[in-house]
């Protein structure tokens, strides 16, 4: 395929995610208002499940492909892509995207709503790292991660039931408008997924054309590329002043990445999901450090502080610098 076709499809991907993000945030905000469910909860559930589709597709497909390969080196490369994508996306979601949200929005969170999700996220990162010390994701770690996911789902259902707002405070229900918003929500989610897929698929050949090493492509184009729905949702939320939706989306997406996508990837690989040295030495420690910076002060103060955004951005930049300078490849 001509390099110019790659550039064209890359541009189409950008248009899709920008417009899709607009549809997505508007309709998700409407769903939260009309249902009476807090926007943080909607962001952590419906929106998160939709925006994590690119990570899920990339990781699961990489795991399936790795399991079918007979060459151990090629299989290891695919498995590293699966794990690196999921963990790298969590790092990008927090160190890059949440940081941007913190710097441009005032995000106050109720400890009651945030406490369980914050603890679940920190626990998930720790379990992933400890569960991979043997060189591959252990069965015990996968079971624990799925249990964390089950708690996450239960907590969201419980929170949604207990925090439904008074029906008198909700906007008037209009059937045609409701159907239109549901259609726009689905269309926006689809545009985000397709647009992100185009950016990843065609951004990689462009990067290679520009002589960017494969290892750098994997840790930037893939992990950041599959996090584009979260980035677009956050930027759109900044413009539309929907901070709860953005924060809930990122936290929920991170938990889903670690507690659902990784165990599923291990399952479809037949328990062969191996972890390379870069994952253990750089990716997982960086992910845990950035998550702790984001979560612990917020659990104490019930608000994301500007200094957290700055520190997380610096930590993320340092992580990328180490990866690039080391020449390590996912």
Buried (B, 14 or more C-beta within 10 A) or exposed (E): EEEEEBBEBBEBBBEBBBBBBBBBBBBBBBBBBBBBBBBBBBBBBBBBBBBBBBBBBBBBBBBBBBBEBEEEEEBBBBBBBBBBBBBBBBBBBBBBBBBBBBBBBEBBBEEEBBBBBBBBBBBBBBBBBBBBEEEBBBEEBBEBBBEBBEBBBEBBEEBBEEBBEEEEEBEEEEEEEBEEBEEBBBBBBBBBBBBBBBBBBBBBBBBBEEEBEBBBBBBBBBBBBBBBBBBBBBBBBBEBEBBBBBBBBBBBBBBBBBBBBBBBBBBBBEEBBBBBEBBBBBBBBBBBBBBBBBBEBBBEEBBBBEEBBEBBBEBBEEBBEBBBEEEBBB
